[in-house]
Amino acid sequence: MYKILKKDGSAKRAEFTTVHGTVQTPVFMNVATVAAIKGGVSTEDLEGIDTQVVLSNTYHLHLRPGDDVVYRMGGLHKFMSCNKPILTDSGGFQVFSLAKTRKIKEEGVYFHSHIDGHKLFMGPEESMRIQSHLGSTIAMAFDECPSAKAEHEYVQMSVDRTTRWLERCKKEMDRLNSLEYTVNHDQMLFGINQGAIFDDIRIEHAKRISELDLDGYAVGGLAVGESHEEMYHVLETVVPYLPENKPTYLMGVGTPANILEAVERGVDFFDCVYPSRNGRHGHLYTNRGHINLLNARYELDDTPIEEGCKCPACRRYSKAYIRHLLKSGEMLGLRLCVLHNLYFYNHMMEEIRDAIDAGRFQEYKKNKLYGMQEFDSVVNTEYANIDKNWRKG
């Protein structure tokens, strides 16, 4: 059940109740692709940084360890010892990312494993069965994610097929949820709006999938080659045509600025690999902007990554120490950086919810963006020569 608690313009503050707990939105889902976040981060760690929802990858878990293994272990929640809601994507994005080896047909997609090259097939029914084996809280419908640069004719054909696939997903999900030995009889299904950057296709598709009365709706096919301005335009265009009484999820996005702009346009759910991926390379988010901890200026810096931050890294360790770990190739350095970035994102979402509750989201957004952008522009200029000279010497 989805309940809007407060609106500030188009920004929504809501609660989404699931069989695995109630989610406060807007929310950022921490990406645990293979049932773990890269960087040595455990489920217990996620609980300590206020994670509300975990996202795992259907395609990758189907290959390793195999969804049948997860099923025999009691489902994904039991397998990874997680008591939070889990969303599984459908495998549809791999249809996009593995474009060189795929063949799309009405029944589904034929492609090859990125691990050993063996032949694979996935269609709507297969995706639903895999996700049912995983027992996730929310299953995503199987779709095709066309390139943002694709021609109008191709995108229209693709979206029409995605609609037919969605109808098959819903039918199969209903069947699976009714079976006696299903892991999660209350598994939810989110549909995905596609249409590249074409307003007419996006709007018509939103209308068609809204008629299916699903548990939630995602906007897919963004952050795949279009500009930020095009992304925001698509959201402004399509979100009003999705059911307001259901959660809206922007898939695979993004930066703190992207999230703030999307919340302003009515989006509830987000996911992105940026915080964990950037953290593993020493690139950290702070309220004063982005920092690269590998820069020489932090070699003797005894302050935390961000003063006042309550993440596990900032509560105890200095920039100098964490930088040393990164330079030495120690896993602890990656782990602390990933934890900081994930905490930053989770805490930012809490701040966003509080701002909407107080009716001051626009003020919050303005101040957040100003602080981050101002610091980034100053630091990037001021320390460029320092890093250059340090590398020489």
KEKE-3310 file (N, C-alpha, C; in steps of 0.2 Angstrom, whole numbers, plus 5000, padded with zeros to 4 digits):
npx = (5004:5003:5004:5002:5009:5013:5014:5024:5024:5027:5034:5034:5030:5030:5023:5027:5020:5025:5027:5039:5041:5039:5042:5050:5047:5054:5066:5082:5089:5100:5113:5115:5121:5125:5118:5126:5135:5148:5164:5166:5155:5143:5127:5124:5131:5124:5112:5117:5119:5107:5100:5086:5080:5086:5094:5094:5102:5093:5098:5112:5111:5104:5114:5124:5123:5114:5097:5089:5097:5096:5083:5082:5088:5079:5076:5080:5080:5083:5094:5104:5103:5094:5083:5076:5066:5068:5072:5071:5079:5074:5082:5081:5089:5101:5098:5100:5113:5121:5120:5128:5128:5115:5098:5083:5066:5049:5045:5055:5072:5087:5103:5121:5130:5139:5149:5154:5150:5140:5124:5109:5092:5079:5063:5047:5040:5051:5059:5050:5049:5062:5063:5053:5058:5069:5062:5060:5055:5049:5047:5053:5046:5049:5058:5062:5076:5077:5090:5094:5096:5090:5080:5063:5054:5059:5059:5045:5041:5048:5043:5029:5031:5036:5025:5017:5024:5024:5010:5011:5020:5013:5002:5009:5016:5005:5000:5012:5012:5001:5005:5008:5021:5028:5041:5038:5023:5017:5023:5027:5024:5031:5029:5037:5040:5044:5052:5062:5067:5056:5042:5028:5028:5032:5021:5009:5013:5014:5000:4995:5001:4997:4984:4984:4985:4996:5008:5017:5026:5039:5051:5060:5075:5082:5097:5105:5113:5107:5105:5106:5096:5087:5083:5077:5066:5059:5055:5046:5037:5031:5029:5017:5007:5007:5000:4996:4994:5002:5019:5033:5047:5063:5074:5091:5097:5105:5116:5118:5112:5104:5095:5089:5083:5074:5066:5059:5051:5042:5046:5049:5057:5074:5089:5107:5123:5133:5137:5144:5153:5160:5165:5174:5185:5190:5183:5173:5157:5152:5144:5149:5153:5161:5175:5192:5200:5212:5221:5235:5235:5228:5236:5242:5231:5221:5208:5190:5182:5170:5166:5155:5148:5140:5144:5152:5165:5168:5166:5177:5189:5203:5205:5218:5222:5213:5216:5229:5226:5219:5229:5238:5232:5223:5208:5200:5200:5193:5181:5177:5176:5165:5155:5154:5149:5137:5130:5130:5121:5109:5107:5105:5093:5084:5085:5079:5066:5062:5063:5052:5041:5042:5038:5048:5055:5060:5069:5078:5083:5090:5099:5107:5112:5119:5129:5137:5141:5148:5159:5165:5169:5179:5188:5192:5199:5209:5217:5222:5235:5243:5242:5247:5260:5264:5263:5274:5285)
npy = (4994:5011:5027:5044:5056:5070:5084:5094:5106:5096:5087:5072:5065:5050:5034:5017:5002:4986:4968:4965:4976:4994:5007:5023:5036:5050:5038:5030:5016:5004:4997:4980:4970:4956:4951:4957:4971:4978:4980:4975:4976:4972:4965:4968:4980:4988:4990:4998:5010:5015:5010:5007:5000:4986:4983:4970:4960:4952:4945:4942:4935:4924:4918:4916:4912:4904:4905:4894:4889:4899:4899:4886:4889:4896:4908:4925:4935:4927:4920:4931:4936:4947:4958:4968:4977:4970:4974:4967:4968:4965:4959:4965:4976:4970:4966:4978:4981:4971:4971:4967:4954:4949:4943:4949:4943:4940:4931:4933:4936:4931:4927:4928:4922:4933:4927:4914:4913:4904:4899:4909:4911:4923:4928:4936:4927:4919:4928:4932:4920:4917:4928:4925:4914:4920:4927:4941:4957:4966:4964:4967:4971:4963:4970:4979:4990:5003:5012:5029:5036:5029:5027:5034:5025:5012:5013:5014:5002:4993:4998:4994:4980:4978:4982:4971:4961:4965:4963:4949:4946:4951:4941:4929:4932:4933:4920:4913:4918:4912:4899:4885:4883:4894:4907:4920:4925:4937:4945:4959:4968:4979:4990:4996:5011:5015:5023:5030:5047:5052:5061:5058:5044:5040:5046:5039:5026:5027:5029:5017:5007:5011:5007:4994:4993:4991:4987:4997:5010:5012:5023:5020:5018:5029:5039:5033:5039:5051:5068:5077:5087:5082:5071:5076:5083:5072:5066:5077:5076:5063:5058:5064:5057:5044:5034:5043:5038:5027:5021:5030:5026:5030:5023:5018:5030:5042:5055:5066:5078:5074:5067:5076:5084:5075:5071:5083:5083:5073:5060:5044:5033:5028:5022:5018:5014:5023:5029:5017:5013:5024:5026:5015:5020:5030:5042:5053:5059:5074:5087:5098:5096:5086:5075:5069:5057:5052:5062:5072:5082:5077:5069:5072:5075:5076:5076:5070:5063:5071:5083:5081:5071:5055:5043:5026:5028:5042:5044:5039:5038:5046:5057:5055:5043:5034:5037:5032:5018:5016:5019:5009:4998:4991:4982:4988:5002:5004:4999:5008:5019:5016:5014:5027:5034:5028:5030:5044:5046:5039:5047:5060:5057:5056:5069:5076:5070:5076:5089:5090:5087:5098:5108:5115:5111:5117:5127:5119:5111:5121:5126:5114:5111:5123:5123:5111:5113:5125:5122:5112:5119:5128:5120:5111:5119:5126:5115:5108:5111:5108:5094:5090:5094:5086:5073:5073:5074)
npz = (5000:4996:5002:5001:5011:5012:5001:4992:4981:4966:4972:4982:4998:5005:5011:5009:5010:5013:5013:5019:5027:5030:5019:5019:5008:4998:4992:4992:4984:4989:4980:4978:4969:4966:4977:4987:4991:4982:4989:5001:5010:5022:5025:5038:5040:5031:5038:5048:5042:5039:5028:5018:5007:4997:4982:4970:4956:4944:4932:4935:4947:4943:4935:4944:4961:4955:4953:4957:4967:4977:4979:4985:4997:5003:4998:4994:5004:5016:5012:5010:5023:5026:5032:5026:5014:4997:4981:4965:4949:4932:4922:4911:4908:4904:4892:4885:4888:4884:4870:4859:4858:4858:4853:4849:4851:4849:4858:4868:4873:4866:4871:4876:4890:4900:4907:4903:4891:4887:4879:4882:4887:4889:4894:4897:4906:4910:4917:4927:4934:4939:4947:4956:4962:4968:4978:4980:4987:4978:4961:4945:4930:4914:4901:4886:4885:4875:4866:4869:4858:4848:4833:4830:4824:4828:4842:4844:4840:4849:4861:4860:4860:4873:4881:4878:4883:4897:4900:4900:4910:4921:4921:4923:4935:4944:4943:4949:4962:4968:4970:4980:4985:4983:4987:4991:4993:4992:4983:4974:4959:4948:4934:4919:4911:4895:4880:4875:4871:4866:4867:4863:4862:4875:4883:4878:4881:4895:4898:4894:4902:4914:4915:4919:4933:4942:4956:4956:4947:4935:4928:4914:4904:4904:4908:4899:4889:4885:4888:4904:4904:4894:4901:4912:4906:4900:4912:4917:4907:4907:4921:4926:4919:4925:4938:4952:4964:4966:4969:4961:4951:4947:4936:4939:4942:4952:4951:4966:4962:4951:4958:4967:4957:4951:4962:4964:4953:4956:4959:4968:4971:4969:4962:4960:4955:4957:4971:4977:4967:4964:4977:4979:4972:4979:4977:4984:4992:4999:5009:5005:4992:4980:4983:4980:4987:4985:4981:4984:4994:5005:5012:5024:5031:5045:5048:5048:5033:5032:5042:5056:5050:5053:5048:5048:5044:5046:5059:5066:5058:5050:5035:5030:5035:5029:5016:5015:5016:5004:4995:4998:4994:5003:5008:5018:5016:5004:5008:5019:5012:5003:5012:5018:5007:5004:5015:5015:5004:5009:5020:5014:5008:5019:5023:5013:5014:5026:5023:5013:5022:5030:5021:5014:5003:4991:4995:5002:4992:4984:4993:4995:4982:4979:4989:4986:4973:4973:4981:4974:4962:4967:4973:4963:4955:4963:4968:4957:4952:4963:4964:4952:4953:4964:4958:4949:4958)
capx = (5000:5006:5001:5006:5009:5013:5016:5027:5024:5026:5038:5030:5033:5025:5025:5025:5020:5027:5027:5045:5042:5037:5048:5048:5050:5058:5071:5088:5090:5107:5113:5119:5120:5125:5116:5131:5138:5155:5168:5166:5150:5139:5120:5124:5133:5118:5107:5120:5119:5100:5097:5079:5079:5092:5092:5099:5101:5090:5102:5118:5110:5102:5120:5128:5124:5108:5091:5087:5101:5093:5076:5082:5091:5074:5074:5085:5081:5086:5101:5109:5101:5092:5076:5073:5063:5073:5069:5075:5077:5071:5086:5079:5094:5106:5096:5103:5120:5124:5117:5131:5127:5108:5093:5076:5061:5042:5045:5060:5078:5092:5110:5126:5132:5146:5154:5157:5148:5135:5118:5104:5086:5075:5057:5044:5039:5057:5061:5046:5050:5068:5062:5049:5063:5073:5057:5061:5049:5047:5049:5052:5043:5054:5057:5068:5078:5080:5095:5091:5098:5086:5075:5057:5050:5061:5057:5038:5040:5051:5038:5023:5032:5037:5018:5014:5028:5021:5004:5013:5023:5007:4999:5014:5017:4998:5000:5017:5010:4996:5007:5009:5028:5032:5044:5035:5016:5015:5028:5024:5026:5032:5029:5042:5038:5050:5050:5068:5066:5050:5036:5022:5028:5032:5015:5005:5015:5012:4993:4993:5003:4993:4977:4985:4984:5001:5010:5021:5028:5046:5053:5066:5078:5086:5104:5108:5115:5103:5108:5102:5091:5083:5081:5072:5061:5055:5051:5041:5032:5028:5026:5009:5003:5008:4996:4999:4993:5007:5026:5036:5054:5067:5079:5098:5099:5110:5120:5114:5109:5099:5090:5085:5079:5069:5061:5055:5046:5037:5049:5049:5062:5080:5095:5112:5130:5138:5140:5148:5158:5165:5169:5180:5190:5192:5179:5168:5152:5151:5139:5153:5155:5165:5183:5196:5204:5219:5224:5241:5233:5225:5241:5243:5224:5219:5201:5186:5180:5166:5164:5148:5145:5140:5145:5157:5172:5169:5166:5183:5195:5205:5206:5225:5222:5209:5220:5234:5223:5218:5236:5241:5227:5219:5201:5197:5200:5187:5175:5175:5173:5159:5150:5153:5145:5130:5127:5128:5115:5104:5105:5102:5085:5081:5084:5074:5059:5061:5061:5045:5037:5041:5036:5053:5060:5064:5074:5083:5087:5094:5105:5111:5116:5124:5135:5141:5144:5153:5165:5168:5172:5184:5193:5195:5204:5214:5222:5225:5243:5246:5242:5251:5267:5265:5264:5280:5290)
capy = (5000:5017:5033:5051:5060:5077:5086:5101:5106:5090:5083:5068:5062:5045:5028:5012:4996:4979:4962:4965:4982:5000:5011:5030:5039:5047:5033:5028:5009:5003:4992:4974:4967:4949:4950:4960:4977:4978:4984:4972:4979:4967:4966:4971:4986:4992:4991:5003:5016:5017:5007:5005:4995:4984:4981:4965:4959:4945:4941:4940:4929:4918:4914:4914:4905:4901:4906:4888:4888:4904:4896:4880:4892:4900:4915:4930:4938:4922:4919:4936:4938:4953:4959:4974:4976:4969:4975:4964:4971:4960:4956:4969:4980:4966:4966:4984:4982:4965:4972:4964:4946:4947:4943:4950:4941:4941:4927:4935:4938:4926:4931:4924:4923:4936:4924:4909:4913:4899:4903:4910:4914:4926:4931:4938:4921:4916:4933:4931:4913:4918:4933:4922:4910:4924:4929:4948:4961:4969:4961:4972:4968:4962:4975:4981:4997:5005:5017:5036:5038:5025:5030:5034:5019:5007:5014:5013:4994:4991:4999:4990:4974:4979:4982:4964:4958:4967:4959:4942:4947:4951:4935:4924:4934:4931:4912:4911:4920:4908:4892:4883:4883:4901:4910:4926:4925:4944:4948:4965:4969:4986:4990:5000:5015:5016:5027:5035:5054:5054:5062:5055:5037:5040:5047:5034:5020:5028:5028:5010:5002:5013:5003:4987:4993:4987:4990:5003:5011:5014:5026:5017:5020:5036:5039:5029:5042:5057:5074:5078:5091:5078:5067:5080:5084:5066:5066:5082:5074:5057:5057:5066:5052:5038:5034:5047:5034:5022:5024:5031:5024:5032:5017:5019:5037:5045:5059:5069:5083:5071:5065:5082:5087:5071:5072:5089:5081:5068:5053:5041:5028:5029:5017:5020:5012:5029:5029:5012:5013:5030:5025:5011:5023:5036:5048:5054:5064:5078:5092:5104:5094:5079:5075:5063:5056:5050:5068:5073:5087:5073:5064:5073:5078:5072:5077:5065:5065:5077:5085:5080:5065:5050:5036:5023:5030:5048:5043:5036:5038:5053:5056:5053:5036:5031:5038:5027:5012:5015:5019:5002:4992:4988:4982:4992:5008:5003:4998:5014:5024:5014:5015:5034:5037:5026:5034:5051:5046:5038:5053:5065:5056:5058:5077:5077:5069:5081:5096:5090:5087:5105:5112:5119:5107:5121:5130:5114:5109:5126:5126:5108:5111:5128:5121:5106:5116:5130:5119:5108:5123:5131:5115:5108:5124:5127:5110:5105:5111:5104:5086:5089:5094:5080:5067:5074:5073)
capz = (5000:4995:5005:5001:5018:5011:4995:4991:4973:4964:4977:4986:5004:5006:5014:5005:5015:5010:5017:5022:5030:5027:5016:5019:5002:4993:4995:4988:4985:4989:4974:4980:4962:4967:4984:4991:4989:4981:4994:5008:5014:5024:5027:5045:5038:5028:5043:5052:5038:5038:5022:5018:5002:4994:4975:4967:4949:4942:4928:4938:4952:4939:4933:4950:4961:4951:4956:4960:4973:4981:4981:4990:5003:5007:4995:4994:5011:5020:5009:5012:5030:5025:5034:5023:5007:4992:4974:4960:4942:4928:4917:4905:4906:4901:4885:4882:4889:4880:4864:4854:4858:4859:4848:4852:4847:4852:4864:4873:4871:4866:4871:4879:4897:4900:4911:4900:4884:4885:4877:4887:4884:4895:4892:4903:4910:4913:4922:4933:4938:4942:4953:4961:4966:4973:4983:4982:4989:4972:4955:4940:4923:4909:4896:4882:4886:4869:4866:4869:4851:4843:4829:4832:4822:4831:4849:4845:4840:4855:4867:4859:4863:4880:4884:4878:4888:4903:4901:4901:4916:4926:4921:4926:4942:4948:4944:4953:4969:4970:4971:4987:4987:4982:4993:4993:4990:4992:4979:4970:4952:4945:4927:4917:4905:4890:4875:4874:4872:4862:4871:4861:4864:4882:4886:4877:4885:4902:4899:4893:4907:4920:4915:4922:4940:4945:4962:4956:4940:4934:4922:4912:4898:4905:4910:4894:4883:4884:4892:4910:4902:4891:4906:4916:4901:4900:4919:4917:4902:4908:4927:4927:4916:4929:4943:4958:4970:4966:4969:4954:4952:4941:4936:4937:4942:4948:4955:4970:4958:4947:4963:4969:4951:4950:4967:4962:4947:4958:4959:4974:4971:4965:4963:4956:4957:4958:4977:4979:4962:4966:4984:4978:4969:4983:4976:4990:4992:5005:5008:5002:4986:4979:4984:4978:4993:4982:4980:4989:4999:5010:5015:5031:5034:5051:5049:5044:5027:5032:5049:5058:5047:5057:5045:5052:5042:5048:5066:5069:5055:5046:5028:5029:5036:5024:5009:5016:5015:4997:4991:5000:4991:5008:5007:5023:5013:4999:5013:5023:5007:5001:5018:5018:5001:5004:5021:5012:5000:5013:5024:5010:5007:5025:5023:5008:5017:5031:5019:5011:5028:5032:5016:5012:4998:4986:4999:5004:4986:4982:4997:4994:4976:4980:4993:4983:4967:4975:4984:4968:4957:4970:4975:4957:4952:4968:4969:4951:4951:4968:4962:4946:4955:4968:4954:4946:4963)
cpx = (5004:5002:5005:5004:5009:5016:5019:5029:5022:5030:5033:5033:5028:5028:5023:5026:5021:5027:5034:5046:5040:5043:5045:5051:5049:5064:5076:5089:5097:5108:5118:5118:5120:5123:5122:5134:5146:5159:5168:5161:5145:5132:5120:5126:5128:5113:5110:5120:5112:5097:5090:5077:5085:5089:5097:5097:5099:5095:5108:5116:5107:5108:5124:5125:5119:5102:5088:5090:5098:5087:5077:5085:5085:5072:5080:5086:5084:5093:5106:5107:5099:5084:5072:5070:5069:5069:5074:5073:5076:5076:5086:5085:5100:5104:5099:5110:5124:5121:5121:5130:5119:5104:5086:5071:5054:5042:5050:5066:5083:5099:5115:5128:5139:5151:5158:5155:5142:5128:5113:5098:5082:5069:5053:5042:5045:5059:5057:5047:5057:5067:5058:5053:5067:5068:5058:5054:5045:5050:5048:5050:5049:5052:5063:5069:5081:5085:5091:5092:5094:5081:5068:5053:5052:5059:5050:5037:5042:5046:5032:5025:5033:5030:5016:5018:5026:5015:5006:5016:5018:5004:5003:5015:5011:4998:5006:5015:5005:4999:5009:5017:5032:5035:5040:5028:5013:5020:5024:5027:5026:5033:5034:5040:5045:5047:5056:5066:5060:5044:5030:5022:5028:5025:5010:5006:5013:5004:4991:4995:4999:4986:4978:4985:4989:5003:5014:5023:5035:5047:5060:5069:5081:5093:5107:5111:5112:5107:5104:5096:5085:5079:5075:5066:5056:5051:5045:5035:5028:5025:5019:5005:5003:5003:4999:4998:4997:5014:5029:5044:5058:5073:5086:5100:5099:5114:5115:5110:5103:5093:5086:5080:5073:5063:5056:5050:5042:5040:5050:5055:5068:5085:5101:5119:5135:5141:5145:5154:5163:5169:5175:5186:5192:5188:5173:5163:5152:5146:5142:5156:5159:5172:5186:5201:5211:5223:5230:5239:5230:5230:5242:5236:5221:5211:5197:5184:5175:5164:5157:5145:5146:5141:5151:5164:5173:5169:5172:5189:5197:5205:5213:5225:5219:5213:5225:5232:5222:5224:5239:5237:5224:5212:5197:5196:5194:5181:5172:5173:5167:5153:5149:5148:5138:5127:5125:5122:5109:5102:5102:5094:5081:5080:5079:5067:5057:5059:5054:5040:5036:5039:5041:5058:5064:5070:5080:5087:5092:5100:5110:5115:5121:5130:5140:5144:5149:5159:5169:5172:5179:5190:5196:5200:5210:5219:5224:5232:5246:5247:5247:5259:5269:5267:5271:5286:5289)
cpy = (5006:5023:5039:5054:5067:5078:5093:5102:5099:5085:5079:5065:5057:5039:5022:5005:4990:4974:4962:4972:4988:5004:5018:5033:5047:5043:5031:5020:5007:4996:4986:4969:4959:4947:4952:4966:4977:4983:4981:4974:4973:4969:4970:4979:4991:4994:4997:5010:5018:5015:5005:4999:4993:4982:4976:4963:4952:4941:4938:4934:4923:4914:4912:4916:4901:4902:4900:4887:4893:4902:4891:4883:4896:4906:4920:4933:4933:4921:4924:4939:4945:4954:4965:4972:4975:4970:4971:4966:4964:4956:4960:4973:4977:4966:4972:4983:4976:4965:4968:4957:4944:4947:4943:4947:4942:4937:4929:4936:4932:4930:4926:4926:4927:4933:4918:4908:4908:4903:4903:4912:4917:4929:4933:4933:4919:4921:4933:4925:4914:4923:4930:4917:4914:4927:4937:4951:4963:4966:4966:4968:4968:4966:4975:4989:5000:5011:5024:5039:5034:5029:5029:5027:5013:5007:5012:5005:4991:4992:4995:4983:4973:4979:4975:4960:4959:4963:4952:4941:4946:4944:4930:4926:4932:4923:4910:4913:4916:4901:4891:4884:4889:4904:4915:4927:4932:4948:4953:4965:4977:4986:4996:5004:5016:5021:5032:5042:5056:5055:5058:5047:5036:5041:5042:5028:5021:5026:5020:5006:5004:5009:4996:4987:4989:4990:4996:5004:5014:5018:5024:5020:5027:5034:5034:5032:5049:5062:5074:5082:5087:5073:5070:5082:5078:5065:5071:5080:5068:5056:5059:5061:5045:5039:5038:5043:5028:5025:5024:5030:5026:5027:5020:5026:5039:5049:5063:5075:5080:5069:5070:5084:5082:5071:5078:5088:5075:5061:5051:5037:5029:5023:5019:5016:5017:5029:5024:5012:5018:5029:5021:5014:5029:5042:5048:5060:5067:5083:5098:5102:5087:5080:5069:5062:5054:5056:5069:5077:5083:5069:5065:5076:5073:5073:5071:5067:5071:5078:5084:5074:5059:5043:5033:5025:5037:5048:5042:5038:5045:5051:5053:5045:5032:5031:5033:5020:5011:5015:5012:4996:4988:4988:4987:4999:5009:5003:5004:5019:5023:5016:5023:5037:5034:5029:5041:5051:5044:5044:5059:5064:5057:5065:5079:5076:5074:5088:5096:5091:5094:5110:5117:5115:5111:5124:5125:5112:5115:5127:5120:5109:5117:5126:5116:5109:5121:5127:5116:5113:5126:5126:5112:5113:5125:5122:5106:5105:5108:5096:5085:5089:5088:5074:5067:5072:5067)
cpz = (5000:4998:5005:5008:5017:5004:4995:4984:4971:4968:4982:4992:5006:5010:5010:5009:5011:5015:5021:5026:5026:5025:5016:5012:5002:4996:4990:4989:4984:4985:4977:4974:4963:4974:4989:4987:4988:4986:5001:5013:5016:5025:5034:5044:5036:5033:5047:5049:5036:5031:5023:5013:4999:4987:4973:4960:4947:4937:4931:4943:4948:4936:4939:4956:4958:4956:4960:4967:4979:4984:4986:4997:5006:5004:4997:5001:5016:5018:5011:5019:5030:5027:5031:5016:5002:4985:4969:4953:4938:4923:4911:4903:4903:4893:4881:4883:4886:4873:4858:4853:4858:4852:4851:4848:4851:4859:4870:4869:4871:4866:4875:4886:4896:4904:4907:4892:4882:4883:4882:4884:4890:4891:4898:4908:4914:4919:4928:4937:4942:4948:4958:4965:4970:4979:4985:4984:4983:4966:4950:4934:4918:4903:4891:4884:4879:4870:4866:4862:4846:4839:4831:4830:4826:4839:4849:4845:4846:4861:4866:4862:4870:4884:4883:4883:4895:4905:4903:4908:4922:4927:4925:4934:4947:4949:4949:4961:4972:4971:4978:4989:4985:4988:4995:4990:4989:4987:4974:4963:4950:4937:4925:4911:4901:4885:4873:4875:4868:4866:4870:4863:4872:4885:4885:4880:4892:4903:4898:4899:4914:4921:4918:4930:4944:4952:4962:4948:4940:4928:4920:4906:4898:4908:4905:4888:4882:4889:4898:4908:4899:4896:4910:4912:4901:4907:4919:4913:4905:4915:4928:4924:4920:4935:4950:4964:4970:4966:4962:4955:4946:4941:4935:4938:4950:4953:4960:4967:4954:4952:4965:4963:4950:4956:4966:4957:4949:4959:4966:4975:4967:4967:4958:4959:4959:4965:4979:4974:4963:4972:4983:4975:4972:4981:4980:4989:4999:5003:5005:4995:4986:4980:4982:4983:4991:4981:4986:4994:5005:5014:5022:5035:5039:5053:5046:5037:5027:5040:5050:5055:5052:5054:5049:5050:5046:5056:5070:5065:5051:5039:5026:5030:5031:5017:5009:5014:5008:4993:4992:4997:4997:5007:5012:5020:5008:5003:5016:5018:5004:5006:5018:5013:5002:5010:5019:5008:5004:5017:5020:5009:5013:5025:5018:5011:5022:5028:5016:5016:5030:5027:5013:5007:4994:4989:5000:4997:4983:4986:4996:4988:4976:4984:4990:4977:4968:4977:4978:4964:4960:4971:4968:4954:4956:4968:4963:4951:4957:4967:4957:4948:4960:4964:4951:4951:4967)
residu = (MET:TYR:LYS:ILE:LEU:LYS:LYS:ASP:GLY:SER:ALA:LYS:ARG:ALA:GLU:PHE:THR:THR:VAL:HIS:GLY:THR:VAL:GLN:THR:PRO:VAL:PHE:MET:ASN:VAL:ALA:THR:VAL:ALA:ALA:ILE:LYS:GLY:GLY:VAL:SER:THR:GLU:ASP:LEU:GLU:GLY:ILE:ASP:THR:GLN:VAL:VAL:LEU:SER:ASN:THR:TYR:HIS:LEU:HIS:LEU:ARG:PRO:GLY:ASP:ASP:VAL:VAL:TYR:ARG:MET:GLY:GLY:LEU:HIS:LYS:PHE:MET:SER:CYS:ASN:LYS:PRO:ILE:LEU:THR:ASP:SER:GLY:GLY:PHE:GLN:VAL:PHE:SER:LEU:ALA:LYS:THR:ARG:LYS:ILE:LYS:GLU:GLU:GLY:VAL:TYR:PHE:HIS:SER:HIS:ILE:ASP:GLY:HIS:LYS:LEU:PHE:MET:GLY:PRO:GLU:GLU:SER:MET:ARG:ILE:GLN:SER:HIS:LEU:GLY:SER:THR:ILE:ALA:MET:ALA:PHE:ASP:GLU:CYS:PRO:SER:ALA:LYS:ALA:GLU:HIS:GLU:TYR:VAL:GLN:MET:SER:VAL:ASP:ARG:THR:THR:ARG:TRP:LEU:GLU:ARG:CYS:LYS:LYS:GLU:MET:ASP:ARG:LEU:ASN:SER:LEU:GLU:TYR:THR:VAL:ASN:HIS:ASP:GLN:MET:LEU:PHE:GLY:ILE:ASN:GLN:GLY:ALA:ILE:PHE:ASP:ASP:ILE:ARG:ILE:GLU:HIS:ALA:LYS:ARG:ILE:SER:GLU:LEU:ASP:LEU:ASP:GLY:TYR:ALA:VAL:GLY:GLY:LEU:ALA:VAL:GLY:GLU:SER:HIS:GLU:GLU:MET:TYR:HIS:VAL:LEU:GLU:THR:VAL:VAL:PRO:TYR:LEU:PRO:GLU:ASN:LYS:PRO:THR:TYR:LEU:MET:GLY:VAL:GLY:THR:PRO:ALA:ASN:ILE:LEU:GLU:ALA:VAL:GLU:ARG:GLY:VAL:ASP:PHE:PHE:ASP:CYS:VAL:TYR:PRO:SER:ARG:ASN:GLY:ARG:HIS:GLY:HIS:LEU:TYR:THR:ASN:ARG:GLY:HIS:ILE:ASN:LEU:LEU:ASN:ALA:ARG:TYR:GLU:LEU:ASP:ASP:THR:PRO:ILE:GLU:GLU:GLY:CYS:LYS:CYS:PRO:ALA:CYS:ARG:ARG:TYR:SER:LYS:ALA:TYR:ILE:ARG:HIS:LEU:LEU:LYS:SER:GLY:GLU:MET:LEU:GLY:LEU:ARG:LEU:CYS:VAL:LEU:HIS:ASN:LEU:TYR:PHE:TYR:ASN:HIS:MET:MET:GLU:GLU:ILE:ARG:ASP:ALA:ILE:ASP:ALA:GLY:ARG:PHE:GLN:GLU:TYR:LYS:LYS:ASN:LYS:LEU:TYR:GLY:MET:GLN:GLU:PHE:ASP:SER:VAL:VAL:ASN:THR:GLU:TYR:ALA:ASN:ILE:ASP:LYS:ASN:TRP:ARG:LYS:GLY)
# end
